[in-house]
Amino acid sequence: MTVDAHHHVWDLSVRDQDWITGPALAPLRRTFTLDDLRPEAAAAGVDRTVLVQTVTAPEETPELLALAAASDGLVAGVVGWTDLTRPDIADELARLRALPGGDRLKGIRHQVQSEPDPDWLLRPDVRRGLAAVADAGLVHDLVVRPHQLPACARAAAGHPGLTFVLDHLGKPPVASGAVEPWAGAVRTLAALPNTVCKLSGLVTEADPASWTAGDLRPYADVVLEAFGPRRLMFGSDWPVCTLAATYGEVRATAGELIAGLGEDERTEVLEATAVRVYDL
């Protein structure tokens, strides 16, 4: 079976998703629930998932934990959000873990990609928050753009006891076909042993109407070589992926991109890395 290490849900009747703007994202402007995901995941051979935050709202993480607790085992882990700069972050992490479903909290993510400061992760107040995440036994997911990767490497080097998980390969410019300087920055990050990467989010960085697995392969090959199968995990990025592909197409494409690996290595990417890193 496969672990989907990265997907989302949202209910627009509960909270707006203010990032869903413009005609290109219009298909996402509706509610997506676990009931919508469940048949798609089952058809693709996915039996466990990691549910990831979408907005920087403190109310969202308790909601995701409650969804996980009620999911009959489908959602095995949650990557939530809390303000890394809050003075009482250690207490807040403890509070979240004491909530219903709090045992499913596995990591914290901040929308670093939206921060104007490329060195946001290196701010002293942020670094104090990252240390608290490490002390809580959680991981930190990185959602960043290529120009922010150098700061990610410096942050990971400064927190060797914290596992940093790079979402969506750091959003390489697949549509343009350019590999550098993204690849060099990814290799620098991957040289640190406390870093992991998600094989996710590529279809929406490509041309959504005409992409092929061949368009994605140069980027997948870079992270396969840099991180290796034991530090690479599959994620669908559903429902965002539906802008360019169905859930089943994303899973099948991942299989195509790792087809050259041995059976044990494919198991690492599709299941074992996520289980190990997120303690599922």
C-alpha positions in Angstrom: 0.0 0.0 0.0 1.0 3.6 -0.5 1.1 6.5 2.0 0.1 9.9 0.6 2.3 12.2 2.6 0.7 15.5 1.5 -2.8 16.5 0.8 -5.3 19.1 2.0 -9.0 19.5 2.8 -11.1 22.7 3.3 -14.7 23.7 3.9 -15.5 27.1 2.5 -18.6 27.3 4.8 -16.3 27.2 7.8 -13.4 29.4 6.5 -12.5 31.2 3.3 -9.3 30.1 1.5 -8.1 33.5 0.6 -5.3 32.2 -1.6 -7.8 30.8 -4.1 -8.0 33.8 -6.4 -8.2 34.4 -10.1 -9.5 32.3 -13.0 -6.6 29.8 -12.9 -7.5 28.6 -9.4 -11.3 28.9 -9.8 -11.8 25.1 -9.9 -10.5 24.9 -6.4 -13.1 27.4 -5.0 -15.3 24.8 -3.5 -15.3 22.5 -0.5 -13.1 19.4 -0.5 -13.6 16.8 2.2 -12.2 13.5 3.3 -15.3 11.9 1.8 -14.3 13.3 -1.6 -10.7 12.0 -1.1 -11.5 8.5 0.2 -12.6 6.8 -3.0 -9.8 8.4 -5.0 -7.2 7.3 -2.5 -8.6 3.7 -2.3 -8.6 3.4 -6.1 -4.9 4.5 -6.2 -3.9 2.0 -3.5 -3.4 4.6 -0.8 -4.4 3.5 2.7 -2.9 6.2 4.9 -2.3 10.0 4.4 -0.8 13.0 6.0 -3.2 16.0 6.1 -1.4 19.4 5.7 -2.4 22.9 6.7 -3.5 25.4 4.1 -4.0 28.7 5.9 -2.3 30.6 8.8 -5.3 30.5 11.1 -4.9 29.1 14.6 -8.3 27.5 14.5 -7.4 25.2 11.5 -5.0 22.9 13.3 -7.5 21.7 16.0 -10.0 21.1 13.2 -7.6 19.0 11.2 -6.7 17.0 14.3 -10.4 16.3 14.9 -10.8 15.2 11.3 -7.9 12.9 11.6 -9.3 11.3 14.8 -12.6 10.6 13.1 -11.1 9.4 9.8 -11.1 5.6 10.7 -7.3 5.5 10.2 -7.1 7.2 6.8 -5.4 10.3 8.1 -2.5 9.0 10.0 -0.8 12.3 10.6 -1.3 16.0 10.5 1.1 18.8 9.7 -0.5 21.9 11.3 0.2 25.5 11.7 1.0 27.7 14.7 2.9 31.0 15.0 6.5 30.0 15.3 7.3 33.5 16.7 4.9 33.4 19.6 6.7 33.5 23.0 4.7 30.6 24.4 5.1 28.3 21.4 6.2 25.3 23.6 3.0 25.6 25.6 0.9 26.0 22.5 2.4 22.8 20.9 1.6 20.9 24.2 -1.9 22.3 24.1 -2.4 21.1 20.5 -1.1 17.6 21.3 -3.6 17.4 24.2 -6.6 18.1 22.0 -8.8 15.3 20.4 -6.6 13.8 17.7 -3.5 15.5 19.1 -1.6 12.3 18.9 -1.8 12.7 15.1 0.1 16.0 15.1 3.4 15.2 13.4 4.7 18.5 12.1 4.3 22.2 11.8 4.3 24.2 8.6 4.4 27.9 7.9 3.7 29.6 4.5 7.3 30.7 4.1 6.7 31.0 0.3 4.6 34.1 1.1 7.2 35.8 3.3 8.9 38.8 1.5 12.1 38.2 3.5 14.0 35.4 1.8 15.8 34.8 5.2 12.7 34.6 7.3 13.6 31.2 8.6 16.8 32.7 10.0 15.2 35.3 12.2 16.0 34.8 15.9 12.3 34.6 16.9 11.6 32.0 14.1 14.7 30.0 15.1 13.5 29.9 18.7 10.2 28.5 17.4 12.0 25.9 15.3 13.9 24.8 18.4 10.6 24.3 20.2 9.2 22.2 17.3 12.3 20.0 17.6 11.9 19.8 21.4 8.3 18.6 20.9 9.5 15.7 18.7 7.8 17.2 15.6 9.1 17.9 12.1 9.0 21.1 10.1 7.6 21.1 6.6 9.1 23.7 4.3 6.8 25.3 1.6 9.2 27.6 -0.2 10.2 28.8 -3.6 13.7 28.3 -5.1 15.1 31.6 -4.0 14.4 30.7 -0.4 16.3 27.3 -0.5 19.6 28.8 0.7 17.9 30.0 3.9 16.4 26.5 4.3 19.8 24.9 4.2 21.2 27.4 6.7 18.2 26.8 9.0 18.6 23.0 8.8 22.3 23.3 9.5 21.5 25.4 12.5 19.0 22.9 13.9 20.5 19.4 13.4 18.0 17.9 15.8 15.0 18.9 13.7 13.9 17.1 10.6 13.1 19.5 7.7 10.7 18.2 5.0 10.9 20.0 1.7 7.4 20.1 0.2 7.0 20.0 -3.6 10.7 19.8 -4.3 10.9 23.5 -3.5 8.7 24.4 -6.4 11.1 24.1 -9.3 10.3 26.0 -12.6 9.0 23.0 -14.5 7.0 25.0 -17.0 10.2 26.8 -18.1 12.3 23.7 -18.3 15.1 25.4 -16.3 16.9 23.2 -13.8 19.5 25.6 -12.4 19.9 27.4 -10.0 17.2 25.3 -8.3 19.1 22.0 -8.6 22.2 23.4 -7.0 20.3 24.8 -4.1 18.4 21.5 -3.6 21.6 19.5 -3.6 23.0 21.9 -0.9 20.0 21.3 1.2 20.0 17.5 0.6 23.7 17.3 1.8 22.3 17.8 5.3 21.2 14.5 6.9 18.2 16.1 8.7 16.4 16.9 5.5 13.8 15.0 3.5 11.9 15.8 0.3 8.4 15.2 -0.9 7.9 14.0 -4.5 4.8 16.2 -4.8 3.4 19.3 -6.5 5.2 18.9 -9.8 2.2 18.7 -12.1 1.0 22.2 -11.0 4.5 23.7 -11.6 4.4 22.3 -15.2 2.1 23.4 -18.0 -1.3 22.1 -16.6 -2.7 21.5 -20.0 0.2 19.7 -21.7 2.6 18.2 -19.1 4.1 14.8 -19.5 6.1 12.6 -17.2 9.1 13.5 -19.3 8.7 17.1 -18.3 8.8 16.2 -14.6 11.6 13.6 -14.8 14.6 16.0 -14.8 13.4 17.4 -11.4 12.5 14.0 -10.0 15.9 12.7 -11.0 17.7 15.5 -9.2 16.0 14.8 -5.9 16.3 11.0 -6.3 20.0 11.4 -6.6 20.4 14.1 -4.0 18.2 12.7 -1.2 18.0 9.1 -2.1 14.9 6.9 -1.7 15.1 6.8 2.1 14.7 10.5 2.3 12.0 10.9 -0.4 8.3 10.4 0.0 5.3 10.5 -2.3 2.6 13.2 -1.9 -0.4 13.9 -4.1 -1.0 17.6 -3.2 -4.7 16.8 -3.7 -6.9 18.7 -4.4 -4.5 21.4 -5.7 -3.2 18.7 -8.1 -6.6 18.6 -9.8 -5.8 21.8 -11.6 -3.5 19.6 -13.8 -4.3 15.9 -13.1 -6.5 13.5 -11.3 -5.5 11.8 -8.1 -4.9 8.6 -9.9 -2.8 10.3 -12.6 -0.6 11.8 -10.0 -0.1 8.5 -8.2 0.6 6.7 -11.6 3.1 9.4 -12.6 5.0 9.0 -9.4 5.2 5.3 -10.1 6.6 6.1 -13.5 9.2 8.5 -12.2 10.6 5.9 -9.8 10.2 2.9 -12.0 13.9 2.5 -12.4 14.4 1.9 -8.7 14.5 -1.5 -7.1 11.4 -2.8 -5.3 12.7 -2.0 -1.8 13.6 1.6 -2.9 10.2 2.1 -4.4 8.7 1.0 -1.1 10.7 3.6 0.6 9.4 6.4 -1.6 5.8 5.2 -1.6 5.5 4.2 2.1 8.4 3.7 4.4 10.0 7.1 4.4 6.7 8.8 5.3 6.0 6.2 8.0 9.5 6.7 9.5 9.7 10.5 9.2 6.2 11.2 10.5 6.1 8.3 12.9 2.8 7.1 11.5 
